[in-house]
């Protein structure tokens, strides 16, 4: 992505939301009048690819942008102002720089733990050192990996990941599950071994129903590493298809296709209700942020968003 187009991608805004059939765009809904205790701030990343340090100033596409230290500083600033924050990742933490080649993911997990990530799902590159390689560095991750459509029963990762997680943020109940891409043909059999892949649409429907209807979650989030869209391959499962083919998902945070969305996208689910989808490119160039504003009955009234550039304006 060239710099001019990158700048056009970022920004912020507000939405009046019926995570229900209708949604309008607007510039100001008096969000400052809403109680901060009824506000949930979702921060998210995807496809970090071991980009610990910022890109070099000589890099033509995104010079001096990104970097874990800057992201940590920004996250700390946001947490100092907001009561209810969830920090999430949608996979492909590994692979892309010598840091991964030398440390095998240990450094990435340690730094994400210091940033207090709440959860992540696994991307295809997180299998690059094999299941044992992932397990070796997993103790450094002080956050769960949520993998709902990968069955690790006959592998060393059996019992090491979660099918779903529920977080309670000041009375706001958030259910999270995760879906990953088909590994066969993308990842070597030696790397994923006896991992069993299940259809993400079927799995997503099962866990979204469970979290919304049985666990009574106020918000259901899918951490997805299946890709936003595949032009020329309309039948390939993507976030767009996942949103349209299911119900009870409120937000899909995507990865895999390195898509810089200009703003969270809205799709209708199979019941005609709104599903929000967001993805923030790759390499930690952006920190995605979506704020959900609830009324006293835990119904979403407004959503504001800001995909913030990680650059030298952030003092690490």
Steps between C-alpha positions, in 0.01 A plus 500: 500500500653836399517782754232720338247218494602396853419844638159487333435168669530626856267719696214499743130549519179417675197292413151483637456130533217264514713177514163420373359576164573867442810713518562864414825688463536833674768736623385564855259319726595667824713204603661701777170498688502120530633337815851361469393202710271400211778529243713212376822574312623226268863533388625254241786394274556232238786356295776652711758272335773554759539869408644596838673816379365780279570483128819680405478863390623394157210258452299642210149386598469570872821668619556519875159352576398218731695362795397312814632764743290774341194278501554422867518871578179573308318215672614630838369847413161359405475285812573804716188667360257210456349273765414195290760390243547171314820449297474226238700350212388303195805288431823478299705630786799303368727520195644793309816621675818349651345541845282200423785305343716547810245484781218292352220726623616534860562874464166570333311319776694674776438844354130433437471380860660823619238688297238288680332345200178332607483235226616396154417238243752307288587581141660265250850642561469425869551137393830576325717346772261209535272421791792422730666829410183688588466305824862574595442875507135494613587543872614853409145592394305617803180504297287222347494383140141448391472243222146375444532317168839333557483173693838426661382186679768269359784751517731660756270804506210299642352708782737790439251722314144609577183447299355829626544755777260728685620833639306716743587866472318693773180304438537488120519131408711430190521157338791426265570206270757456222511342155803422285563425137525157338854379567522226236675633192612813685705357785718190481351187656814469711418835661134439591514118529166356621323834545144464376343795318123560512287726281523851650140590414357200683730552798429874510127438503532251784707724726317823420170330592654360816653830610202720415208275596632268770769716660303823447798699376432865419753492217632207295836541323660268247879509467545390141802396298314392188542819293276796425414429134626303200434667168444246226431230760144578612450161665812512717405556863589853613392746767242644262349157441526410869308813598222436248466128575462512879311673776579631850848629410533873572862561396752314285864603543682357201843410373692302237437717191689803640202719414515869594131577539422874484249451781311211661270347238138407564331189362158346550490161664251231403241661728546841340687641800827690484842341543806723523827384339840663541860420403806723539745384234820345629835555676351704784474810284162577653325440829131438443257652747124459522298646789161352580267723701226312685185627669409389851331189359824397325368577154751655256402860427806642327830387358805719445822390334857603430767304313805681632836510323799382702773750414763732648232733644455236772773531761606152607 
